[in-house]
Amino acid sequence: MGPPSSQLGPESWLRQVLADQGAIRLPYSNDAKFAVRQHLLDLVSEFPTLVLKQQQYTHTNGSTVQLLMADGTLPMYYQGVKYNIPVSIWLPEAYPRQQPIMYVVPTPDMIIKPHHSFVDPSGMVFSPYLRNWIYGRSNLVDMAQDTSMQFGHDPPLFSKPPNWAPPAQPPSTSQHSDTFLAHNPIHRPSSSHSSSPSSSGNIWAGAVAAMSGRPPSPPPPNLEELFRKSAVAELTKRLQGSLARANDAATADMDKLFEQQAELTRRERDISRGVESIQAERHALEGCVLEMSGKAAALGKWLAENEKKQVSGEVDADTAILPADVLSKQALEGQAEDLALEDTLYSLDKALQGNSLTPELYIKQVRALCGKQFMVRALGRKVANRQEQLRRAYHNAPTGPSNLRRDSVPGPSHVQMPQGDSWTSVGILSNPLTQGR
């Protein structure tokens, strides 16, 4: 069986006996040994008057088994005085899934109160906590504290009067008639663990012991004190329940508010980005409006000056449209030359089809014209790229009037001409002869 826990220390002793695989091995499953050890250590830590032991327990069917137990006393406060109630707490084979087995162990000078509310004549305890044992939530410390409090409300032991003889038990008269078969495996041979108060005196007054041969009855309880304690306990329970519900509701509200705050923050970022995009677009549109207004004013002025010249015949077709700058002049000349070469190639095709031109001469002329047209279009592409660079620099430059070159602003009869392979797509000087091909 090994030395008691008082010699090795509870933790070392429990580790030793739970790991023992010998003939007197304990019946607890491996997955429950951790809970058994932890519950017992918490119990003796909270109630140092209890000592851990390993002893043989005899079930009501006569079978015996080695079980762990806590033997000692539990404190009880009755009418302001502390008493130590001797108890034994056994851990059955299925613990912690099954509730522990608890006995009140009276000394030779003590007797169990007849018709006790939760202690049968054998000393077995049927407290509400044990009857409502819940696996995973119940433990030995809470059970011992609850039992100690219940003992204070209804003491299970009282002093044995002189010449007292135990009364005959009427069959099936107790509220725990089915538990009369239970027996108390612990017997106190002496009064070394007697239920003694912290101050001198028995649980009840000596006058009770002087009564006739009947077992002394406990004194009438203090109803006012019991009512007060019951009311305080009930109010405390209700307040705790109300606080728990209020805490859960507040936690749920806070989680919802945090979610709303995160959603509002996300929407704020989206709105800020949308406002910035709209403002940038507004600034760009305002620049376009100013630019188009200037062009519309220039075009209106040009029309006002040249409509009269058209009526009087003073308009020269060659000078009606003049390039605005050197690049526009090169673009216009390149377009004219390119379109002239295109017309020439078209005429050569017609001459070849009408047998007015030999194939050898046709190929020679086409090769020369295509080489020249290639050079004209390459120059036009360079002019177009340069015009695009100047246009971007113009739009990105500060809007002050001193930053604009005078020759970069088109006059009344000056038009900037696009250049490159794209001029036919913009509808400017397109070749009507090539549209039918």
Secondary structure, 3 states (H helix, E strand, C coil): CCCCHHHHCHHHHHHHHHHCCCCCCCCCCHHHHHHHHHHHHHHHHHCCCEEEEEEEEECCCCCEEEEEEEEEEEEEEECCEEEEEEEEEEECCCCCCCCCEEEECCCCCEEECCCCCCECCCCEECCHHHHCCCCCCCCHHHHHHHHHHHHHHCCCEEECCCCCCCCCCCCCCCCCHHHCCCCCCCCCCCCCCCCCECCCCCCCCHHHHCCCCCCCCCCCCCHHHHHHHHHHHHHHHHHHHHHHHHHHHHHHHHHHHHHHHHHHHHHHHHHHHHHHHHHHHHHHHHHHHHHHHHHHHHHHHHHHHHHHHHHHCCCCCCCCCEECCHHHHHHHHHHHHHHHHHHHHHHHHHHHHCCCCCHHHHHHHHHHHHHHHHHHHHHHHHHHHHHHHHHHHHHHCCCCHHHCCHHHCCCCCEECCCCCCCHHHHCCCCCHHHCCC
